[in-house]
């Protein structure tokens, strides 16, 4: 996640306590999912929300973000109103990120 240039244009909150995760999830549903519909296990808005929260928690790599998500699964289930027992692998995030338009994502995040 060090390969992004979007963070320079966006002012992020300083603490997870200041964030309503559902706000991000709702906004990120507007991003177009370019993946093939067959075999999609995780909605794009969920993947982007998880990555955004992991980034805010200080993770700088996709593998670190996936590990953080796994460690915080209880908190994520509670605050995102999920009942997940399985979480995405780093390759799932890579695949999803390869199929989105960065400019569209920037516009959506700037309006959160």
N, C-alpha and C positions, 0 to 999 in steps of 0.2 A: 504494500500500500504506500510505499515511498515514491511510487512512480506517478503520483497524481500531482497536477498543478492547480487543482481546484481549491485547495486549502488556503492559498494565498488570497483568494477573492472572497472567502467566507469567514465570518466571525463565529467561531464555535463557542458554546457555553463552556464554563470552566469545570463543571462538576456534573456527574450523572444525576445528582439529586435535583438539579435545576431543569431536568428534561422530562417531558411527557413522551414516552416512546411511541404512543399511539398517534401523536401528532405527526411524527416522521413517517410512520407506516401509512397513514392516510394520504399524505402528500406524495409519497413515493409510488403510490398506486397509479399515478399519472404517467410514469415513465413507461415507454413502449418496450415490451419484451420481445426481442428479436429472435429468441430461441425457437426451435421447432417444438410444436405443442406436444409431440409424442415423447413420453418419458420424463416430463417435467414433474418433479416431486415437490419442489419448493417454489412458491410464488416469488416473482422477482421483487415485489415490495418487501417481503419478509427478508430475503437475502440482503437487500440494500439497507434495510433497517438494522439488521444484525451487524453488518459491516460498519455502519455509521456509529453504532453504540460501542463496538470494539475499538474503533479509531478514537472515539472520545475517551475511552478507558486507557488509551496509551499504546495500543497495539500498532505495530508498524509493518507487519507482514501478514499475508493471508493465512499462513499456518499458525501464527500467533493469534490471529483473530479467531480462527476456528477452535483453537484450544481454549481461548477466553470464553467463547460462546458455550463450549461444553462445560467449563467450570461454573459458569453463571446460569446454567440451564434452569435451575429452580427460580431464580429471580426473573429470568426472561419469560418463563411460563406464567408466572404470577402477574407481571406488569404488562405483558402483551396479550394476556388472556388466551394462552395456548395450552395444549396438553401434549406437548411433544416429548418423546423419549429418544428420538434420533435427531441428529443435527447435521448440517451440511459439512462435507469435507472441503478442504482448500480447493480441490479441482472443480467442485461445483461452483464456487465463487468465481474462479477464473473463467469458466465457461460462460457464466451469466454476464460477467463484465465485458467479455469479448463481443457480446451481441447487443450492447446498448450504445446509444449516441451520447457521448460525453457532454455535448452542448445542451442537449435536452435535460440531462441530469442536473447540470449546473443551474439551468433556469428554474427547475422544480425546487432544488435545495435553497436557492436564494430567496424563494418566496415562503419558506417555512417560518 
